[in-house]
Amino acid sequence: MEKSFAKSNIALRRITDPSKYQPQIDPVDMDTDIYNDVSKNRDTFYAIFADDDNTVGLCCIRDDADAFLYIYIFPEYRHKGYGYLAACTAERQIQSSPLLSIATAYDSKNEIAKNFAEKCGFEVKSSSSVMCYQGEKFDIPELPIHKHRDEDFVEAYSMSAEAFHIMRLETGHDPNSVLYVPDDEVRQYCLDTA
């Protein structure tokens, strides 16, 4: 595979209509949020061109201080070195920004994607799961529900923070998880959006 890297030139060109490439995308294979951004023609996309001016994939770049990079090579062009070259090209572009970090996303069950991210220098700091309930409807009796009040804040926030902290630890998605403590900024946000 190293030989194919040396033979290919990669260019990234900003595009305004990534949705035109949807027929070449496997929506199951692409991160859901990224696919939705493609559908909405978000302005964060670049077409990945190989040396023969073939469009071989898409690159999503958000290049602020906490940059995000996502490479999607169309299935028919995979295993030719284009992804690695596109990642290197995109990282050079991102590094011209005031950069603190670069993050990416991939399906943790996809070993090829995981190996690709590691090859590009990414390491897992945290991960998340998208879960969908498939069971029967819940049998929920009438509950006294009311709009959020300030006196609810500490108890509601603490309950949620503890539940997510335990989940992160037990699933292994964030072994460095800490129990978040409520603060005045979050409290005000809850009041403002209640």
Salt bridges, closest charged atoms under 4 A:
ASP17 OD2 - LYS20 NZ 3.98
ASP29 OD2 - ARG78 NH2 2.39
ASP37 OD1 - ARG42 NE 3.24
ASP37 OD2 - ARG62 NH2 2.90
ASP53 OD1 - ARG13 NH1 3.15
GLU118 OE2 - LYS114 NZ 2.82
GLU123 OE2 - LYS125 NZ 3.08
ASP150 OD1 - ARG187 NE 2.75
GLU151 OE2 - ARG149 NE 3.38
ASP152 OD2 - HIS146 NE2 2.94
ASP152 OD1 - ARG149 NH2 3.69
